[in-house]
Amino acid sequence: MRRRAGQGFLALLVPLALAAPALGEVAVVPPREVLEAIVDLEGPPLPRGLAPGERVPERRVPLEPLAPPAGEIRTQPEYARNLGLLISWDAFTSVLTAMTVAVTTGDAEATVWVVVDSAGEQTSAAATLAGAGADMSQVEFLIAPTDSVWIRDYGPRFVDVDKQPASVDHDYNRPRPLDDVLPDAIATAWGHVDYDLPLVHGGGNFHLFGDGSAYMSDLVLEIDENPDLDAADVLQLFAAYENLDVTIWPGFPDSYDSTRHIDMWLLPAGPRRAIVGEYAASEGGGIPRQITEDAVDALEAAGATVYRTPGWRNFGIHYTYTNAVIFNRLVLVPQYDAYPAENAQALAAFAAAFPGHQIVPIDSDAVVGSAGVLHCIVMHVPDPAFLSWDDFETGDTSSWDSASL
């Protein structure tokens, strides 16, 4: 198995017992002046893509044979019920704060687990979150050093195996060793099995629906990720480890989006519902438009209703709204100060795609320039009790629709 974290590195689950400030009407996001006063103190953050001088690490040769789960596996979609979110307090803390306030004040049963490097950072993060209005009775801390904020890409993918919580852990496609071992630390802290998936991968290049269908871009097949694997190998791995039927679509050119991750232009919104970015023919030589229009055709042919939100590149930045976070009845949607018309168009599409939900706009200017947005900096922790196994086994996904939560 992959080397486990040493005793000095193990994550410790530390609940924080601080009272939240008294709130009258629930404030879903802190006032702008509060967020603007939050300053990242750790220097320039690592981008979601490769930083200068970084190379994709080689897939490690395991010390002993790796094996997928032997029991019955269920992998839940993000639009099903979740217990909480994992975040890493490593950068863009104003954005993380806005999201934590939205979730802890907008869902009385939610937990936000905040990964911090040290007890000192925990104290600082707790003060920041409490000062912004987060309900601190719903915030817990995990002490475990990390390299970056991009927990979607290196964090654990949670599954159920024979009705017991477990996780699946791939080799992170960045040379960031502290990030790469975080899933082991979480598994140790939470007492569940962590299955090592022998694949170099970034978790944002992945989306799934409740019927067991899932999607990735062909980044996973590139020579600098998994040169010795073909598409059939990748599909077999996801079937064995997560019980999913994966389709691999072309990825955007890295000159347009340095991550090439599918979450930059696709978001499953419910059973047979999806949001797909819409790109002008002039964008990226027409390639992003061709890829997304083909995806829309494929989804609609499979019976899905597809909603569209704007996507574009300007000043070297790929702006997207599909990199949003669905959390039970809340949907956190990126917003960009310089683009009010596009913001309004996106919010209207999300309102149509998520009836009965609260659509929460989150200012994302601070993060989007690093090649990721909201979905990239959280990892969902699903509620294993939400779905009956009868529904799962028969393929009846009607109860998986978050609109009925």
PEHU-V192701 format. One record per backbone hydrogen bond with DSSP energy under -0.5 kcal/mol. CO is the residue of the C=O (numbers start at 1). NH is the residue of the N-H. E is the energy in kcal/mol with one decimal. If there is no record, write none. Layout:
co=CO nh=NH e=E
co=CO nh=NH e=E
This chain:
co=6 nh=9 e=-2.0
co=6 nh=10 e=-0.9
co=7 nh=10 e=-0.5
co=11 nh=13 e=-0.5
co=12 nh=14 e=-0.8
co=12 nh=143 e=-1.4
co=13 nh=15 e=-0.6
co=14 nh=141 e=-2.2
co=15 nh=17 e=-0.6
co=16 nh=18 e=-1.0
co=26 nh=28 e=-0.7
co=31 nh=34 e=-0.9
co=31 nh=35 e=-1.7
co=32 nh=36 e=-2.7
co=33 nh=37 e=-0.8
co=35 nh=38 e=-1.3
co=37 nh=39 e=-0.6
co=51 nh=54 e=-2.6
co=60 nh=62 e=-0.6
co=72 nh=162 e=-3.0
co=74 nh=76 e=-0.5
co=74 nh=160 e=-2.4
co=77 nh=80 e=-1.4
co=80 nh=328 e=-0.5
co=81 nh=383 e=-2.2
co=83 nh=111 e=-1.4
co=84 nh=381 e=-2.6
co=85 nh=113 e=-2.9
co=86 nh=379 e=-1.6
co=87 nh=89 e=-0.5
co=87 nh=115 e=-3.3
co=88 nh=90 e=-2.5
co=88 nh=91 e=-0.6
co=92 nh=95 e=-0.7
co=92 nh=96 e=-2.2
co=93 nh=97 e=-2.3
co=94 nh=98 e=-2.0
co=95 nh=99 e=-2.2
co=96 nh=100 e=-2.4
co=97 nh=101 e=-2.7
co=98 nh=102 e=-2.1
co=99 nh=103 e=-2.4
co=100 nh=104 e=-2.7
co=101 nh=105 e=-2.0
co=102 nh=106 e=-1.1
co=103 nh=107 e=-1.3
co=107 nh=110 e=-1.5
co=111 nh=85 e=-1.7
co=111 nh=113 e=-0.6
co=112 nh=114 e=-0.6
co=112 nh=140 e=-2.1
co=113 nh=87 e=-2.5
co=113 nh=115 e=-0.6
co=114 nh=116 e=-0.5
co=114 nh=142 e=-2.5
co=115 nh=89 e=-2.9
co=116 nh=144 e=-2.9
co=118 nh=122 e=-1.9
co=119 nh=123 e=-2.1
co=120 nh=124 e=-2.0
co=121 nh=125 e=-3.0
co=122 nh=126 e=-2.8
co=123 nh=127 e=-2.0
co=124 nh=128 e=-2.2
co=125 nh=129 e=-2.7
co=126 nh=130 e=-2.6
co=127 nh=131 e=-2.3
co=128 nh=132 e=-1.4
co=129 nh=133 e=-0.6
co=129 nh=134 e=-2.4
co=130 nh=133 e=-1.0
co=134 nh=136 e=-1.1
co=135 nh=138 e=-2.0
co=136 nh=139 e=-1.1
co=138 nh=112 e=-2.4
co=139 nh=16 e=-1.1
co=140 nh=114 e=-3.0
co=141 nh=14 e=-3.7
co=142 nh=116 e=-2.6
co=142 nh=144 e=-0.8
co=143 nh=12 e=-0.6
co=149 nh=151 e=-2.5
co=150 nh=153 e=-1.5
co=150 nh=154 e=-1.1
co=151 nh=155 e=-2.5
co=153 nh=203 e=-1.7
co=156 nh=158 e=-0.7
co=157 nh=168 e=-2.4
co=159 nh=166 e=-2.7
co=160 nh=74 e=-2.3
co=161 nh=164 e=-1.5
co=164 nh=161 e=-2.9
co=165 nh=193 e=-0.6
co=166 nh=159 e=-2.2
co=167 nh=195 e=-3.3
co=168 nh=157 e=-2.5
co=169 nh=197 e=-2.9
co=170 nh=172 e=-0.6
co=171 nh=201 e=-2.5
co=174 nh=176 e=-2.2
co=175 nh=177 e=-0.5
co=176 nh=180 e=-2.0
co=177 nh=181 e=-1.3
co=179 nh=182 e=-1.3
co=181 nh=184 e=-0.5
co=181 nh=185 e=-1.7
co=182 nh=186 e=-2.5
co=183 nh=187 e=-2.4
co=184 nh=188 e=-2.2
co=185 nh=189 e=-2.4
co=186 nh=190 e=-2.7
co=187 nh=191 e=-1.1
co=187 nh=192 e=-1.6
co=193 nh=167 e=-2.1
co=193 nh=195 e=-0.5
co=195 nh=169 e=-2.9
co=195 nh=197 e=-0.6
co=196 nh=198 e=-0.6
co=197 nh=171 e=-0.5
co=197 nh=199 e=-2.4
co=199 nh=171 e=-2.2
co=199 nh=201 e=-0.5
co=201 nh=173 e=-1.3
co=202 nh=205 e=-2.5
co=204 nh=206 e=-1.2
co=204 nh=263 e=-1.6
co=207 nh=215 e=-2.8
co=209 nh=212 e=-1.6
co=212 nh=245 e=-3.4
co=213 nh=209 e=-2.9
co=214 nh=247 e=-2.4
co=215 nh=207 e=-1.6
co=216 nh=249 e=-3.1
co=217 nh=220 e=-1.4
co=218 nh=221 e=-1.6
co=219 nh=222 e=-1.9
co=222 nh=225 e=-1.9
co=222 nh=226 e=-1.6
co=223 nh=227 e=-0.6
co=226 nh=229 e=-2.0
co=230 nh=234 e=-1.9
co=231 nh=235 e=-2.6
co=232 nh=236 e=-2.1
co=233 nh=237 e=-2.1
co=234 nh=238 e=-2.1
co=235 nh=239 e=-2.0
co=236 nh=240 e=-2.3
co=237 nh=241 e=-2.7
co=238 nh=242 e=-1.8
co=238 nh=244 e=-1.3
co=239 nh=243 e=-0.9
co=244 nh=246 e=-0.8
co=245 nh=214 e=-2.2
co=247 nh=216 e=-2.0
co=247 nh=249 e=-0.6
co=249 nh=218 e=-1.5
co=253 nh=256 e=-1.8
co=253 nh=257 e=-2.5
co=261 nh=264 e=-1.3
co=262 nh=265 e=-1.8
co=262 nh=266 e=-1.4
co=265 nh=277 e=-2.2
co=267 nh=275 e=-2.7
co=270 nh=273 e=-2.1
co=272 nh=305 e=-2.9
co=273 nh=269 e=-2.2
co=273 nh=270 e=-1.2
co=274 nh=307 e=-2.9
co=275 nh=267 e=-2.1
co=276 nh=309 e=-1.3
co=278 nh=311 e=-1.8
co=280 nh=283 e=-1.8
co=282 nh=285 e=-0.7
co=283 nh=286 e=-1.9
co=284 nh=287 e=-1.5
co=286 nh=290 e=-2.2
co=287 nh=291 e=-2.6
co=288 nh=292 e=-2.3
co=289 nh=293 e=-2.7
co=290 nh=294 e=-2.1
co=291 nh=295 e=-1.9
co=292 nh=296 e=-2.4
co=293 nh=297 e=-2.3
co=294 nh=298 e=-2.2
co=295 nh=299 e=-2.7
co=296 nh=300 e=-2.8
co=297 nh=301 e=-2.2
co=298 nh=302 e=-1.2
co=299 nh=304 e=-2.5
co=300 nh=303 e=-1.6
co=304 nh=306 e=-0.5
co=305 nh=274 e=-2.1
co=307 nh=276 e=-2.8
co=309 nh=278 e=-2.7
co=312 nh=319 e=-3.1
co=314 nh=317 e=-1.9
co=317 nh=314 e=-2.3
co=317 nh=319 e=-0.8
co=319 nh=312 e=-1.7
co=322 nh=324 e=-2.2
co=323 nh=374 e=-1.0
co=323 nh=375 e=-1.3
co=324 nh=326 e=-0.5
co=325 nh=327 e=-0.5
co=325 nh=332 e=-3.0
co=327 nh=330 e=-2.8
co=329 nh=358 e=-3.2
co=330 nh=327 e=-3.3
co=331 nh=333 e=-0.6
co=331 nh=360 e=-3.2
co=332 nh=325 e=-2.2
co=333 nh=362 e=-2.8
co=335 nh=364 e=-2.8
co=336 nh=339 e=-2.0
co=339 nh=343 e=-2.4
co=340 nh=344 e=-2.3
co=341 nh=345 e=-2.1
co=342 nh=346 e=-2.5
co=343 nh=347 e=-2.7
co=344 nh=348 e=-2.0
co=345 nh=349 e=-1.8
co=346 nh=350 e=-2.5
co=347 nh=351 e=-2.3
co=348 nh=352 e=-1.8
co=349 nh=353 e=-2.2
co=350 nh=354 e=-1.9
co=354 nh=357 e=-1.6
co=357 nh=359 e=-0.7
co=358 nh=331 e=-2.2
co=358 nh=360 e=-0.6
co=359 nh=361 e=-0.6
co=360 nh=333 e=-2.5
co=362 nh=335 e=-1.7
co=364 nh=367 e=-0.8
co=364 nh=368 e=-2.2
co=365 nh=369 e=-0.6
co=367 nh=370 e=-2.2
co=367 nh=372 e=-0.6
co=368 nh=371 e=-1.4
co=370 nh=48 e=-2.7
co=374 nh=377 e=-1.3
co=375 nh=378 e=-1.1
co=376 nh=152 e=-1.8
co=376 nh=153 e=-0.5
co=379 nh=86 e=-2.7
co=380 nh=382 e=-0.6
co=381 nh=83 e=-2.6
co=381 nh=84 e=-1.5
co=382 nh=384 e=-0.8
co=383 nh=386 e=-1.6
co=388 nh=392 e=-1.7
co=389 nh=393 e=-2.9
co=390 nh=394 e=-2.2
co=391 nh=395 e=-1.0
co=391 nh=396 e=-1.1
co=395 nh=397 e=-1.0
co=397 nh=400 e=-1.6
co=398 nh=401 e=-1.1
co=400 nh=402 e=-0.6
co=401 nh=404 e=-2.1
co=402 nh=405 e=-1.4
